[in-house]
């Protein structure tokens, strides 16, 4: 799947079933900033303060706002589903949400983690319990901005801040297993 908001063609979602040889235009009413699909039918998208869900491969979407943004530029930044029922969404000001029912309902896991000037940009889980979140935080002078790497082993109930490989924004993370992360 590809999502775009082009000046001429508008908001569209494209899907391929043949490794990119051809693309099907599914149209869209929302410019999803990120999408995640658990299988060929079940997917989720995030845009600003909205989380969307499709059960027909992206043809139709339902969505709602699940965030009380502290600032106009606030919103969701990362989304990940371990399977078709359990997923997490992260965003500005330290928002971490989790769903146990395919995104029908979301609950906060975080109390915003005291990150007001910064964002949690991406999230990945290797199983139902172990996961990582990455992002950044602006600190007051003379301290420099800092990377954020959070780790959980209890499904996101608690998060431990880990040391980062360097002190700058970390925007993406991916994991193959509990030991190999990019």
Backbone torsions as a table, in degrees:
resi	resn	phi	psi	omega
1	UNK	NA	144.4	174.5
2	UNK	-131.5	141.2	174.9
3	UNK	-123.7	142.0	-179.3
4	UNK	-152.3	158.9	173.8
5	UNK	-129.8	90.4	-175.5
6	UNK	-95.9	144.2	-178.2
7	UNK	-56.9	-45.3	-176.6
8	UNK	-82.1	-44.1	-173.0
9	UNK	-94.1	-11.7	179.3
10	UNK	78.8	-160.3	-178.7
11	UNK	-80.0	124.4	179.1
12	UNK	-142.0	154.0	170.5
13	UNK	-119.8	130.1	177.2
14	UNK	-113.2	142.3	177.9
15	UNK	-132.5	143.9	175.9
16	UNK	-122.6	143.9	176.5
17	UNK	-116.8	5.3	-176.4
18	UNK	-134.8	43.2	177.1
19	UNK	59.7	28.6	174.7
20	UNK	93.3	2.7	177.2
21	UNK	-65.3	-38.4	175.9
22	UNK	-136.8	155.2	-178.7
23	UNK	-127.3	140.2	178.2
24	UNK	-104.5	125.8	178.2
25	UNK	-84.0	113.3	-179.8
26	UNK	-92.4	-5.2	-175.5
27	UNK	66.8	179.1	176.0
28	UNK	-177.2	152.6	173.5
29	UNK	-105.1	-9.4	-178.8
30	UNK	-128.5	140.6	177.0
31	UNK	-87.8	81.7	-178.2
32	UNK	-61.9	124.6	178.2
33	UNK	-74.8	-33.8	175.8
34	UNK	-145.7	147.6	176.4
35	UNK	-132.3	152.9	175.4
36	UNK	-141.2	129.2	179.1
37	UNK	-116.5	128.7	177.3
38	UNK	-80.9	-27.0	178.6
39	UNK	-158.8	-169.1	-174.3
40	UNK	-70.1	-14.2	-178.3
41	UNK	-113.3	-40.5	-171.7
42	UNK	-94.5	117.3	-179.1
43	UNK	-145.0	164.1	-179.5
44	UNK	-137.6	150.6	177.1
45	UNK	-135.6	154.8	174.9
46	UNK	-124.8	142.9	176.2
47	UNK	-152.1	121.2	179.2
48	UNK	53.2	-115.7	179.8
49	UNK	-104.6	18.0	-176.4
50	UNK	-110.5	143.8	172.0
51	UNK	-120.9	128.1	-179.9
52	UNK	-113.5	160.9	-178.9
53	UNK	-141.0	139.3	173.1
54	UNK	-127.1	144.6	176.2
55	UNK	-121.1	9.1	-179.5
56	UNK	-129.3	35.1	175.7
57	UNK	75.0	16.8	176.4
58	UNK	102.3	1.5	178.8
59	UNK	-70.2	-41.7	-179.5
60	UNK	-129.9	145.1	-177.3
61	UNK	-131.6	142.7	166.7
62	UNK	-114.8	146.9	-178.5
63	UNK	-156.3	160.1	177.6
64	UNK	-156.4	165.3	178.8
65	UNK	-91.8	132.4	-177.3
66	UNK	-126.3	25.4	-174.6
67	UNK	-143.4	138.0	172.8
68	UNK	-101.8	91.5	-170.8
69	UNK	-68.7	136.5	177.5
70	UNK	-79.1	-13.2	-178.9
71	UNK	-151.4	156.4	-176.9
72	UNK	-58.6	-30.5	-178.6
73	UNK	-86.8	6.5	-178.2
74	UNK	-71.8	157.0	176.2
75	UNK	168.7	-178.6	178.5
76	UNK	-83.5	146.1	-176.3
77	UNK	-121.7	-31.1	-176.1
78	UNK	-140.4	149.4	-179.7
79	UNK	-144.0	141.5	178.1
80	UNK	-152.6	135.2	173.0
81	UNK	-119.6	129.4	178.2
82	UNK	-77.4	-29.4	177.7
83	UNK	-154.7	-167.8	-175.9
84	UNK	-76.9	-2.5	179.6
85	UNK	-118.1	-32.3	-171.7
86	UNK	-109.0	120.6	-178.6
87	UNK	-145.8	164.1	-179.7
88	UNK	-132.3	148.6	174.3
89	UNK	-132.9	137.8	178.2
90	UNK	-125.5	160.2	-178.6
91	UNK	-165.1	-163.9	-177.1
92	UNK	-63.9	158.1	178.5
93	UNK	59.7	19.4	175.5
94	UNK	83.9	18.5	178.6
95	UNK	-65.0	131.9	171.2
96	UNK	-134.6	120.2	177.8
97	UNK	-117.9	150.7	177.2
98	UNK	-135.5	143.1	175.1
99	UNK	-124.5	139.0	176.1
100	UNK	-108.9	0.6	-174.1
101	UNK	-133.4	50.9	174.8
102	UNK	62.8	25.1	177.3
103	UNK	86.0	11.8	176.3
104	UNK	-68.9	-43.0	178.0
105	UNK	-132.9	146.4	-179.4
106	UNK	-126.2	144.0	173.9
107	UNK	-130.7	149.0	-179.1
108	UNK	-74.2	138.1	177.7
109	UNK	-109.4	-3.1	-155.5
110	UNK	-126.0	-26.8	-168.9
111	UNK	54.0	32.1	176.2
112	UNK	66.3	0.9	173.1
113	UNK	51.8	22.3	178.9
114	UNK	55.9	37.1	177.1
115	UNK	-113.7	93.2	-179.3
116	UNK	-91.3	-46.8	179.2
117	UNK	-99.2	87.6	-178.9
118	UNK	159.3	-170.5	-177.7
119	UNK	-156.6	151.1	166.8
120	UNK	-95.3	117.4	-169.3
121	UNK	-98.1	-26.4	-176.6
122	UNK	-153.7	156.7	-177.6
123	UNK	-143.6	143.2	175.8
124	UNK	-148.2	143.4	175.9
125	UNK	-125.6	141.7	177.3
126	UNK	-95.7	-19.6	172.5
127	UNK	-155.0	-170.4	-176.5
128	UNK	-64.7	-20.6	-174.2
129	UNK	-110.8	-37.1	-172.7
130	UNK	-100.2	126.1	-179.5
131	UNK	-153.8	168.9	-179.9
132	UNK	-134.4	149.1	173.8
133	UNK	-129.7	141.3	175.8
134	UNK	-125.9	156.9	178.8
135	UNK	179.3	-149.3	-176.2
136	UNK	-155.4	162.3	179.3
137	UNK	-145.5	133.6	175.2
138	UNK	-85.6	129.1	178.6
139	UNK	-111.0	164.4	179.5
140	UNK	-77.6	145.5	175.8
141	UNK	-59.7	143.4	9.0
142	UNK	-89.0	2.7	179.1
143	UNK	-69.4	143.7	177.7
144	UNK	-87.3	162.0	176.8
145	UNK	-56.2	157.4	-176.1
146	UNK	-133.0	149.7	173.1
147	UNK	-76.2	153.2	173.9
148	UNK	-121.8	125.7	170.5
149	UNK	-130.0	116.4	179.3
150	UNK	-113.6	145.5	-177.7
151	UNK	-133.5	139.3	175.6
152	UNK	-131.7	148.4	173.6
153	UNK	-124.5	9.7	-179.4
154	UNK	-126.7	33.5	176.9
155	UNK	75.0	11.5	178.1
156	UNK	101.1	4.9	176.9
157	UNK	-64.6	-44.3	175.6
158	UNK	-126.4	150.7	-179.8
159	UNK	-129.5	137.2	176.3
160	UNK	-112.1	130.0	177.5
161	UNK	-78.2	129.0	179.6
162	UNK	-107.4	160.3	176.6
163	UNK	-69.4	144.7	-178.8
164	UNK	-100.9	153.3	-178.8
165	UNK	-67.7	-22.8	174.8
166	UNK	-156.6	167.3	-171.4
167	UNK	-102.4	68.1	177.6
168	UNK	-150.4	170.8	-178.3
169	UNK	-59.9	133.4	172.7
170	UNK	-109.5	119.1	-171.6
171	UNK	-99.1	-29.7	-174.8
172	UNK	-137.1	151.8	174.6
173	UNK	-147.3	145.6	175.0
174	UNK	-145.3	148.2	-178.2
175	UNK	-134.5	141.2	172.7
176	UNK	-94.0	-38.5	176.6
177	UNK	-153.2	-170.3	-175.8
178	UNK	-70.0	-8.2	-176.5
179	UNK	-116.5	-18.9	-177.9
180	UNK	-116.8	107.2	-179.6
181	UNK	-127.0	147.1	176.4
182	UNK	-123.5	NA	NA
